[in-house]
Amino acid sequence: MTTQNGRCVICGKALSEDNPGIPILGWARDLVGTDGIAHYLCISRLANETGYARGATPWSIGRPHPALVDLVERRVLTPCRVFEPGPGHGDNALYLASHGFDVTAADISPTAISILRARAVSLGVSLNVIQAEVIYGLDSLADQFDVVFERSFLQTLPPQMRPRYVQRIVSLLRDEGQYVGIIRGPRYPPPNTQPYAFSRQDLTNLFERHLTILEITPTVSGHGENELSFWLTRARPKR
Ligand SMILES: C[S@@+](CC[C@H](N)C(=O)[O-])C[C@H]1O[C@@H](n2cnc3c(N)ncnc32)[C@H](O)[C@@H]1O
């Protein structure tokens, strides 16, 4: 593996504590076509944009996730202000927006954002779609949301980025707000590469300092066949 003397193999600038380097692994290595260490921000932007531009998006299921639909149909979630990090093609954001939720969704990939905006127009659905990085950006959206909903976003984050993400969730939520995540469960092998997989204990360890866990319930990936194990996780910020 090349580290280029502590420099990012994508932008060539020095790695730093504030903008840390992570190994390019798994699907990201295949899309970016290089090995080594890159800034988290560089790898996330380049790998995701390349994936959407090439139509290489194996995570997309083309419909809202059944666990989200179930929460809405059982009225566990009722129309409110929702933020979705990493909506991709927007299956879940569009579903929520078409069911009366006031949705803001932010993705790092310009192509994903264009696809989502075009789908919203063709479906006649209104939502706020922004191209932005979620972990470092978005300070201006603090305290605005009743729900932070994600599917398969946490699984893209290497371990060192996850505490920042939990802080971001807490900062986006209003006092009585809740986090709802559909998160990749354990799989073997390969261990410890993107997309990362989580055990129930991994999720408890990650969230319990800042959030009170309401449920971590087994669910499916949503693809319909060759289903992988996922977790439906709901939690409220500790204030
Ligand atoms: C695995 S995909 C899941 C997409 C969508 N939620 C779904 O279920 O189909 C992860 C998404 O997060 C976006 N993403 C990854 N890192 C990001 C970041 N730091 N900030 C904003 N978006 C990011 C990617 O561009 C991609 O659309």
The ligand as a MOL file (V3000), in Angstrom:
LIG
                    3D

  0  0  0     0  0            999 V3000
M  V30 BEGIN CTAB
M  V30 COUNTS 27 29 0 0 0
M  V30 BEGIN ATOM
M  V30 1 C -24.4630 3.0520 0.0720 0
M  V30 2 S -25.1360 4.5070 -0.6270 0 CHG=1
M  V30 3 C -26.8230 4.4500 -0.0220 0
M  V30 4 C -27.7390 5.3190 -0.8520 0
M  V30 5 C -29.2080 5.3000 -0.4040 0
M  V30 6 N -29.3600 5.6940 0.9800 0
M  V30 7 C -29.8470 3.9580 -0.6440 0
M  V30 8 O -30.2240 3.3070 0.3220 0
M  V30 9 O -29.9420 3.5750 -1.8200 0 CHG=-1
M  V30 10 C -24.4110 5.8010 0.3880 0
M  V30 11 C -24.7410 7.1860 -0.1170 0
M  V30 12 O -24.1440 8.1430 0.7450 0
M  V30 13 C -23.4890 9.1460 -0.0260 0
M  V30 14 N -22.3720 9.6090 0.8270 0
M  V30 15 C -21.3060 8.8830 1.2330 0
M  V30 16 N -20.5340 9.6120 2.0490 0
M  V30 17 C -21.1240 10.8250 2.1590 0
M  V30 18 C -20.8440 11.9900 2.9140 0
M  V30 19 N -19.7730 12.0500 3.7080 0
M  V30 20 N -21.6760 13.0430 2.8150 0
M  V30 21 C -22.7830 12.9750 2.0140 0
M  V30 22 N -23.1160 11.8870 1.2990 0
M  V30 23 C -22.2980 10.8230 1.3690 0
M  V30 24 C -23.0840 8.4580 -1.2940 0
M  V30 25 O -22.8800 9.3320 -2.3800 0
M  V30 26 C -24.2430 7.4940 -1.5100 0
M  V30 27 O -25.2810 8.0930 -2.2380 0
M  V30 END ATOM
M  V30 BEGIN BOND
M  V30 1 1 1 2
M  V30 2 1 2 3
M  V30 3 1 2 10
M  V30 4 1 3 4
M  V30 5 1 4 5
M  V30 6 1 5 6
M  V30 7 1 5 7
M  V30 8 2 7 8
M  V30 9 1 7 9
M  V30 10 1 10 11
M  V30 11 1 11 12
M  V30 12 1 11 26
M  V30 13 1 12 13
M  V30 14 1 13 14
M  V30 15 1 13 24
M  V30 16 1 14 15
M  V30 17 1 14 23
M  V30 18 2 15 16
M  V30 19 1 16 17
M  V30 20 1 17 18
M  V30 21 2 17 23
M  V30 22 1 18 19
M  V30 23 2 18 20
M  V30 24 1 20 21
M  V30 25 2 21 22
M  V30 26 1 22 23
M  V30 27 1 24 25
M  V30 28 1 24 26
M  V30 29 1 26 27
M  V30 END BOND
M  V30 END CTAB
M  END
